[in-house]
Amino acid sequence: MNPLPDPIPVDSAVPRLEVVDLTVAFGGLTALDDVSFDVRPGEIVALIGPNGAGKTTVFNTVCGLVRHRGEVRIDGASAPRRTSELTGRGVSRTLQGLGLFAGLTVRENVLLPVAAHRDAGERVAAQLRARDLEPLAERPVAALSYPDRKRVALARALVTDPRLLLLDEPAGGLGADDISGLGDVVRDVAAAGCAVLLVEHHVDFVMGLADRIVVLDFGRVIARGTPDEVRDDPRVEEAYLGVKATA
Ligand SMILES: Nc1ncnc2c1ncn2[C@@H]1O[C@H](COP(=O)(O)OP(=O)(O)OP(=O)(O)O)[C@@H](O)[C@H]1O
């Protein structure tokens, strides 16, 4: 049984996630080149950049899926090398492809990460309630709309009470109302002390949500700072070929 994380420490000066000089090569391709950044408790940090910039590779490396040079630290200690240890270290992740079990019900999907735990029923019930999924709880995921499936994926990520939440393109495929609701959820999660690392192509969403932004291009950090600082950085405009925050 995977242990669940301890409650979020109220006051922690240690970054929840520290990525130091991360370098990843796939054969001859350098997917990440000396990437460093951190995410502190309660902070929302966005990782943005054009297609192929290396964003998902950062997530995969944090989750122990990719051989790398450099260091990944979670709460000051080396990140686990096995994905099975992530939940116990307080890490949850959503996937671009959602990764839900289409033949299982909403409730069964949300239950999976906590199934062996004594308080699983209460945790799942609380998530279903918080995500407005109660009316859909006994329906198979295959019967759900895409926005509803995304809410299920988020509920499954949150059911463990993570201390570090990795969101891979959470706004992708959603309409304006769902995106606004998603922003509220992420803000609430961060306000409770969770560190959030967000990969997202929806630039307006990122600009309105993130405390800090790290911009990758061809595996390198080309800019970092607050949304205003990044928006005005000419290197970012260039990387996006002139597509600015109104995209
Ligand atoms: N397992 C792999 N084997 C070989 N190359 C890979 C592998 N995973 C990623 N790459 C390459 O590494 C680079 C970075 O890919 P990555 O998926 O991290 O980019 P990204 O910024 O997440 O892109 P997108 O926004 O399109 O999802 C790309 O050139 C990609 O083709």
The ligand as a Gaussian input file, in Angstrom:
#p B3LYP/6-31G(d) Opt

LIG

0 1
 N       11.038000       9.553000     -24.990000
 C       11.561000      10.377000     -25.889000
 N       12.442000       9.938000     -26.809000
 C       12.992000      10.768000     -27.719000
 N       12.720000      12.094000     -27.774000
 C       11.851000      12.588000     -26.895000
 C       11.229000      11.760000     -25.909000
 N       10.397000      12.562000     -25.160000
 C       10.505000      13.808000     -25.667000
 N       11.366000      13.817000     -26.700000
 C       11.786000      15.008000     -27.451000
 O       12.266000      15.953000     -26.493000
 C       11.870000      17.269000     -26.858000
 C       11.053000      17.878000     -25.740000
 O        9.791000      17.195000     -25.708000
 P        8.646000      17.555000     -24.656000
 O        7.524000      16.605000     -24.906000
 O        9.235000      17.605000     -23.296000
 O        8.245000      19.018000     -25.118000
 P        6.991000      19.894000     -24.666000
 O        7.510000      21.260000     -24.396000
 O        6.261000      19.210000     -23.578000
 O        6.129000      19.879000     -26.007000
 P        4.538000      19.994000     -26.213000
 O        4.169000      21.393000     -25.824000
 O        4.380000      19.756000     -27.694000
 O        3.891000      18.933000     -25.357000
 C       11.117000      17.147000     -28.182000
 O       12.040000      17.380000     -29.233000
 C       10.652000      15.709000     -28.178000
 O       10.493000      15.224000     -29.506000

